[in-house]
């Protein structure tokens, strides 16, 4: 790895934030865990450092974490998506924001229910504005698998966003976290990964799979520009 970043994970105290934080910290990145409660963020960061064998994870309140990060990753439940974006909007201008949100609407989490506007990530781009490079990624990776550092991630990552350079940064960050990622087009295409999650949840239940994932067939050729 040649590039290291200060990465803020907003809503980062759950399994998904845990897995990304610990894997990226092990790869040499500085991580700031965000929570609505600064004390909880600090306690969680200390636990993540212990579990990962690192010392580069710290904790702050969500908006302070967003201000501190060069790259901001949003790992909040769908019901908290819009209010969290509003809270951090001024803190993320000029930055890459990675939106991991899936529009799951209990109790029908096995049924695709995309939001008005097409997808969570597309809505995030519209709300945050053109100075923010929103990238959609990591929706189809089982959070429990990510959090278990001994687990090999058997799932590819679809990366969508309007800015190809920002997407490439996240493709590389996926690699740092031991995942294979693919450019999947503009932010509107994030609906693919968001919708696919409900299908994977259905298959987990139907076939008793512990975290179904996806694999992209084929071998990449030369890296063509968009």
QUIKA-V474461 format. One line per field, one symbol per residue. psi: psi as a letter, one per 40 degrees, with the letter a starting at -180 (. if undefined). burial: b if it has 16 or more other C-alpha atoms within 10 Angstrom, else e. A space follows every 10 residues. Layout:
BEGIN
psi=???
burial=???
END
This chain:
BEGIN
psi=hdhiihhhhh feeadddddd ddddddeeih hhhiiehddd dddddddddd defieehiii idddddddid hhhhgiidee dddddddede eeheihhhhe hhghgiefee hhgiihedid ddddddddie ehghhhiede hhdddddhee hhhfhihhhi iehddddddd ddddddefih ihheaidded dddddddddd ddddddefhg giaihhiihh aigii.
burial=eeeeebbbbb bbbebbbbbb bbbbbbbbbb bbbbbbebeb bbebbbebbe ebebebbbbb bbbbbbbbbb bbbbbbebee beebbeebbe bbbebbbbbb bbbbbeeebb bbbbeeebbb bbbbbeebee ebbbbbbbbb bbbbbbbbbe eebbbbbbbb bbbbebbbeb bbbbebbbbb bbbbbbbbbb bebbbbbbbb bbbbeeeeee bbbeeeeeee eeeeee
END
